[in-house]
Amino acid sequence: MHAITARLARRASRSRVALPIPQLAAAALALGLATGPLTSLAADAAFPTKPITMVVPYPPGGPTDIVARLVAAEMSKTIGQNIIVDNRPGASGMIGADLVARAAPDGYTFLANASLHVINPYIYKSMRYDAFKDFAPITQLADVPLVLVVPQTGKVRTVKELIAQGKTQPLNFGSAGSASAQQLAGESFKVRSGLTMQHVPYKGSAPALTDLVGGQIQLMFDSMPSAMPFIKSGKLRAVAVTTARRVDELPGVPTMADSGFPGFDISTWYGLWAPKGTPPEIVAKLADHAARALKQPNVVTQYTALGAKPVGSDPATFARFNVSEGQKWGDIVKAAQITPQ
């Protein structure tokens, strides 16, 4: 029995074609590619084959929602599938962001968020996700100045008059939520002016602006996309912009530096993120279609009217921008002496 087995083994050995080691390794690699990455590449090339969900972690009508919906509508035209905007407000944008962080990394769910995305880690001690490690940056959508607005029915028309009012009574300032750029701008103003001001966080800009019109709060540093309709309709008065230079959309409105606060230069921005592990080819495709959308005349026109400057960066550039912006906002949080919650 053993002799028969040995003869069969020698016969099988003589019938095989021996391959040198390098060729053997190449054959193994080719086999691996055929069953793995090539299949993945084919799937990426076919993407998308069904509707895509863009999660906006704030209520409808806020600046992030406005900026995101304009891009989603145009991306749907070129990418070949509908992009559905899903508003998931709450917890300073963290509810919607957490949903995306836990979503399948296949490109069918991605996040549209503001600069708050990289501010939250400096405000909250414990988060269910890592804003820098659990996402694949896609692209920066826009850069947007903030504008200091007050009720049109009040007497305040300048920063100097606002400070005078604040010296006679405590002021409440609203924001789109805790840790938002709006809050940090207000906190910086509070520190530098020496005023007694109470921060009132809202679940997005829209409800905060409504209360500002009604007089429940006295001021707000808000993003221009959500504030401009209220300014144009005469419901709110623009007192100053927070950028180093005046903005074309509000040529008669001074900067905070013009108003006695040199070096006061704060703006917000918006971007798109996919879950960590999303194939680079899919991330690049989403970035490409977003960049195309941002070049469409109607998007450029509407962004400009809202004070938003379209960007459309590539994923690598946006990833570096995330890191640098996180460091900048972290420094602002420390300067404002905001204790992490």
C-alpha positions, 0 to 999 in steps of 0.5 A: 500500500505504501509503495503504491502511494509513493509511485502515485506521488512521484508520478504527480510530481513529474506531471507538475510544471515547476515555477521559479519563486518570483513567477510563483509570487506573481501568479499568487498576486494575480490570483488575489487581484482577480478575486479581491481588488479587481472585484472591488474596482469593478464595484467602485466603477459601477457606483452608484447603483441606488439612491445616496443619502446625505445626512445633514445634522441640523434642522431644515433652513439652517446654513448647513442645510441650505449649502448642502441642498444646493449641492445635493440637487446638482450632484444628483444630475451628474452622478446618476442617482438621487441624493436624498437629504436626511436632516438629523439634528441634535447634540451639536451635530453629533447625532447625525455625525455618529449615524454616518460614522457607523454607516456602511463604508460604501459611499451610499451614506455621507455627511454634510457638516460645518466647521463644528465637526472639527470643533466638537472634539475640543468642547466635549470630553467624550464622543461616540466617534473620532471626528478625525479618525472615523471619517474619510474627508471628501471635499470642502464645499464653501467658506463663509463669513459670520455676521453680527445681527440684532433685531431690526426693531431695536435701537442698536446699529453699531457694535459701539451701541451694542456694547453700550446696551450691554453695560446697562443690561445682561445680553443673551446671544444665540448660536446654532448649538454648543461648540459652533463657530457662532458660539465661539465668535460670541464667546470671543466678543464677550471676552474682548468686550468685557460684557456680561453675556449668556450663551443660548444654544439652539438646534440650528440657526433657524430657531435661533434667528426666529427668537432673535427677531422676536427679541428673546435673545439680543444678538447672534453671530450667524453664518451668512447663508441663514442670516441673509434672508432675514437681513434682506427682508428687514427683520434683522439688522447687520451690525458687523462681519467677522472677517478681516475684510468687508464682504461684497454682499454687505458692502455698507457693513463694517468688519469687527476690526473696523468696529474696534476689535482688531484681529477679530477674524472668524469664519465658518466653512462646510464640507462632506465626509464619508465613513472611514473605510470608504474606498478611495475611488468612491470618495474621489468620485463623490468629490469630483461630482461635488466640485462639478456642482459647485461650478454650476452657475446657479450654485455659484450665484446662490452661494454668492448671494448668501455670502458663501464662497464655493471651494471644491477641494480634493480629498487630500487637501480637505484632509489636511485642512481638517487638521489645521482647522482643528488646531485653530479652533482648539486655540480659540476654545482655550482663549475663550476659556471654555471648559470641556463638557 
